[in-house]
């Protein structure tokens, strides 16, 4: 199943949520899976988790906005 990685500014979290809602039917059907940094659990090394999911992703979705461009 193809996996999606969301890259976005946290200021755009509501937009990411809306996109996930649009993709929910595909996820329920088992056609895709998705991941973003808000799924990192307490105690997990943030950079390691992000790198792992980036490496494993089939599709990387960049939610580009002025806040995304301006973020580190």
C-alpha positions as CSV (number, residue, x, y, z in Angstrom):
1,X,0.0,0.0,0.0
2,X,1.4,3.4,-0.9
3,X,2.4,5.6,2.0
4,X,2.0,9.4,2.1
5,X,4.2,11.7,4.2
6,X,2.8,15.2,5.0
7,X,5.2,18.0,5.2
8,X,3.6,21.3,6.4
9,X,3.9,24.2,8.7
10,X,2.2,23.6,12.0
11,X,0.3,26.9,11.3
12,X,-1.4,25.0,8.5
13,X,-2.4,22.1,10.6
14,X,-6.1,22.7,9.9
15,X,-5.4,22.4,6.1
16,X,-3.5,19.2,6.6
17,X,-6.5,17.9,8.6
18,X,-8.9,18.8,5.8
19,X,-6.7,17.0,3.3
20,X,-6.6,13.9,5.5
21,X,-10.4,14.0,5.6
22,X,-10.5,14.1,1.8
23,X,-8.2,11.0,1.7
24,X,-10.1,9.1,4.4
25,X,-12.0,7.0,2.0
26,X,-8.8,5.7,0.4
27,X,-7.4,5.0,3.8
28,X,-10.5,3.0,4.9
29,X,-10.2,1.0,1.7
30,X,-6.6,0.2,2.5
31,X,-5.4,1.9,-0.7
32,X,-3.1,4.4,1.1
33,X,-1.6,5.1,4.5
34,X,-0.5,8.5,5.7
35,X,1.8,9.9,8.3
36,X,2.8,13.3,9.8
37,X,4.8,14.5,12.7
38,X,1.8,14.8,15.0
39,X,1.9,11.0,15.2
40,X,5.2,11.0,17.0
41,X,4.7,9.5,20.4
42,X,6.2,10.9,23.6
43,X,9.8,9.7,24.2
44,X,10.5,9.1,20.5
45,X,13.4,10.9,18.9
46,X,11.7,13.4,16.6
47,X,14.4,13.7,13.9
48,X,14.8,9.9,13.8
49,X,11.1,9.3,13.4
50,X,10.8,11.9,10.6
51,X,13.8,10.6,8.7
52,X,12.4,7.0,9.0
53,X,9.0,8.0,7.6
54,X,10.5,10.2,4.9
55,X,12.7,7.2,3.7
56,X,9.7,4.9,3.7
57,X,7.2,7.2,2.0
58,X,6.1,6.5,-1.5
59,X,4.6,10.0,-1.8
60,X,5.7,13.2,0.0
61,X,3.0,15.9,0.0
62,X,4.4,19.4,0.5
63,X,1.6,21.7,1.8
64,X,3.3,24.9,0.6
65,X,2.2,28.2,2.1
66,X,3.9,31.4,3.2
67,X,4.3,29.9,6.6
68,X,5.8,26.7,5.1
69,X,8.3,28.7,3.1
70,X,9.2,30.8,6.2
71,X,9.6,27.8,8.6
72,X,12.8,26.0,9.5
